[in-house]
Amino acid sequence: MVLNYKTLKSRHREIRDGQPEAIRLRIHRALSWLKAAEQSDQADTRFIFLWITFNSIYAQEFNAHETFGEKGLLNRFLGQLVKLDAENLIHKIAWDNYSGKIRLFIDNPYCSRYFWNFHNGRLTEEQWKKKFEQSRRDAQRALAIKDTTIFCTILFDRLYVLRNQLMHGGATWKSDINRAQVKDGTRILEQIIPAMIYIMMENADEEWGSPCFPPIS
């Protein structure tokens, strides 16, 4: 099955009545933003809408940060998805696209927090290059041994840098300077986010946490 807004919405209609309210709300919100992303013709806005889609399925009630912390929450979420991915969708996406856009994205220093830590004086040139190269090797090895959780952790660490650049005003609209990483990052999210939504829908009885800002009557 091709995973996109249309097919996921259809599947959600079939199964949502038997699902807990929290997961129904997450999926409903996520699909609305996925639809917006698919309708946009600009890479910048597609990436932003796709990241909001991701937040819709991932973000926890704020006091959860006191227990796990942001990085801990993300790693836990990614690990849970991979564990429940009976069809190995996430690994297949990573494997099929690694030689192209995913490898280019991971190899792009402008998507690495180590590069920007060096640029901001928190790491030496030698330190950032060593950490960057190690993360590249770790990603390649993780994919080869099918440690999809570690691979996704490294990949989303890069995606988060691009997210910060766009969401915090660190880029110009439709700028030529960052086109490669925005286009590659968008293409990656376009494939992996629908797979995440599908996994969550098919495992609605798992603990996904309380969504942020639930509707209050």
N, C-alpha and C positions, 0 to 999 in steps of 0.2 A: 504494500500500500504506500502510495506517495503521501508523505506527511506535509501538509500545509493547512492553512486556515480552513478551507472547505472540508477536507477529509476529517480533520480533527473536530470541527464543529459538529459534523454529522455523527461521529462516534460519541461525542459528548452528549448529544441529545438522546442517544440510545441507552446510556448507562447512568446519567447524572441523578435520576430519581432515587437510586439506591445508594448514593454516596453521602458521606458526612458533609454537613454544611460548609465546614472550613475548606475542604478540598474543592467543592463546587464553586465557592467564591474565588479561590485561587485560579482555577481553570477558566472560569467565566471572564475574569479580568485579563488573564494572559491572552486568551483568544481575541479579545477586543483590540489589544495592542498589536498582536501578530497580524490581524487584518489591516490595521493602520500601516504597519511596516510594509506589507505586501502591496499596498496601494500607493506607496511613495515611490517617486522616481529619482530621488536623490540619496546617495550613499550615506551622507551625514545623518539625515533624518531617519533613514532605514536603520542605521546602527543604533541611534538613540531610542527609537521605538522598540527595537529588538531587545535592548538592554532593559527597558521598562517591562517588557514581556518576561524577561528573566527574573527581574525583581518580583514580579507578581507571583511567580511560583516558588521563589527562594526566600524572600525577605521574611524575617521572623518578628514577632512582637518584640518591641524594643528592649524589654527587660531581659530577654534571652541573651543579649550581648554580655550581660554581667557574668553569665555562666561560661559561655564558650568563646567570646570575643569574635570579631569579624572574620578573621582568617580561620579560626576553628569552626565557625558556623559553615563557612563555604566548603571546607574540606569534608566536613561531616555530610553536608548535603550532596556533594559530588560522589562521595563514597556510597551513600545510600542509593543514589540513582544507578551507579554501576552495578551494585549488588543485585538490584531488582531488574536489571536490563536482561531479561531472559533471551531476547533475540539478538543480543550483542550489537544493538544499533549504534551506540556511541563509538564503540571500538571500530566498527566497519566504516563509519564516517571518517574517523581519524586516519585509519589505514588507507582508505581509498583516496584521501585528499592530502596525505602527508607530503608526497613528492611534489605537490604543487603549492596551493595557496597556504596550507598550514605550515609547511616548512619555511616558506618565505616569510610568513608572519612571525614565527618563532625566531627566525634568524635576523629579523629587523631590529637593530639596536634601539631605534626610537620607540619601540614598544616594550623596552626593558626598564624596570625600575632601577636596575644597577647603573645604566647609562645616565639616568637623570639624577641619581644620587651622586655620581661623579661630577656631573655638570653643576650641581648645587653645593659641591665641596664636601660631601659626606663620605666619599670614597676616593682613593687615588686612581689614576688611570690603570695601573697594574691590577688593583683590586677589582675594579668593575669588569675589566676584560676577563679576568680569571673566573669571576662568578658567572658572568654571561656565558662564557664558553662551557662551564660546568653544567649550567641549566640546559643548554642545547644538547649536550651529551646525555644528560639525565632523561630528557624528553624522548630522544631517539631510542635509548635503551628501554625505557618504560613501554614504549609502543611495541618494540620488538618482543618483549616478554609478556605482553598483554596485561601490563599493570596500568589499566585504563584510568584508575583514580589518580595515580601520580602524574600521568600524562595530562589529564584534564586540569589538574592543579597548576601545572606549569603553564598550560595554554591560557587558562583564565587569569593567571597572574599577569600575562602579557595583555590580554583583552582589557583587564581592569585599568592598566596604564592608559590605554587609548580611551577608555570610558572617561577617566578623569580629565584627560586633555580636552575632550569635547564638552563634557558636562560642566566643567569649571571655567569655561571661557578661554582655554589655552590653545585654541585653534581658530582660524578664520573660516567663515562659511564658504564651502566649495573651494577651499584653498588648494593650489597646486602643490604646495609643499608636502602635505601629508596624505596625498591621494592614494598612494600604494597601500599604506597600512589601513586606511579607512575602508577601501574597497575590499581588501583581503579579510579584514576583521568582520565586515558586514556579510560577506559570503560564508564565512565560517559559522556565524551566528544563525544565518538563514537555514542552515542544515541542522545544526546541533540543538537549537532551541525547540523546534517542533518535536524532535525525538525525545527531549526531556519532558515535554508536556504529555506526550503519548505514554511514556513510562509511568508518570504520576497518575494519569487517568486509569491505567490498567492496574494500579496498585493503590487505589484510593483508601483502603483500610489501614495503610501504613501510617505512622506518625510523621506528619509533615510540618507540625508546629502551627501556631495560631497566626493567621495573616494579619498584617498591619492595617489599622484603620478600618475595622469591620463596620458595616452599615449600622447605624444606631437609629432606631425608630423613636 
